[in-house]
Amino acid sequence: MRQVDFYFHDGCLSQQSLLLLAREVETAYPTWTVTVHRLSDHEVNSMDLPILPTIVINGRPAGTGVPNKEWLLRKVAECVSSDL
């Protein structure tokens, strides 16, 4: 699986920063699936994510909040390296 998911509450103050990070990942890793999930109140309550925003790489939570772009790209690169 080569996927990065960004989860955040609809209306999150960090929404713009997360959208920019999602575009950075798409640009750096065009073969990966990058999905942004704007969660409604109902979805937030039904998901098992204790902290939002959360970034999930290949089905595993990798970070919360708004990470540094270099850190996030490095985490994705680590997953690419481990696939080889």
N, C-alpha and C positions, 0 to 999 in steps of 0.2 A: 504494500500500500504506500502510495506517495501522496499524502494529503495533509494540508494544514487548514485547521478550522479556527475561526475567530468567533468567540461567543461574547456578546455583551447585551446589556439591557437596553431596549429601545429608548432613546433619549439620553443615553450615557454621555457625560461630558467629554469622555475620551473617544467618542465615536469617530471623529475626523482623523485623529492620530492612528486609530486602529485600521481605518480604511486605507490610509497611506501606507501603513506597514503591510497590509494585504497586497497592495499593488507592487510594493518592493519585492515581496516574495514571488509573486507571479512573474515579474520581470527577470529576477535572478534565476528562477527555476521554472521555465515555461512548460515543462512536461508534468509538473505537479498540479494537482487539483487544489485550488485555494477557494475556500467557501467562507463567507461572512454570514453569521447568524445573528440577526437582531431579534432578541427574545422579548416577547410580551410578558406581562406580569404572570399570566397563567403558565407560560412556558418556563419561566424562571422558577416558579414553585414546583413544577413537575420534573425538572432536570436535577441531576445529581452533581451540580457544580456549586461548591460551597462559596466560591469567590468569583465575582465578575468584575472586569473582563477576564476571560480565560483563553489561552491559546493551546490548542491540542494538535500535536504532530503525530501522524500515523496512529490515531486512536488513543494516545496517551497525553495527559495534561503535561505541558512543557513549561508553562509560566502563567502568571497572573498579572493583572495590571497592564501597563503599557511599557513593554520592554524596549531597550535600546535596539535600534535597527541592526547594528553590527552583531549584537548578542543573538538576536533571533536568526539572522542569516547563518551565523556560525552553528546554531543548534540544528538548523535544517541541513547544513553541510555535513554535520556529524552523522545524520541519518542517511545521507547519500553515501557516505564512506562506509557505513556499516552494512549497506546493501550489497556492496561489491563482493 
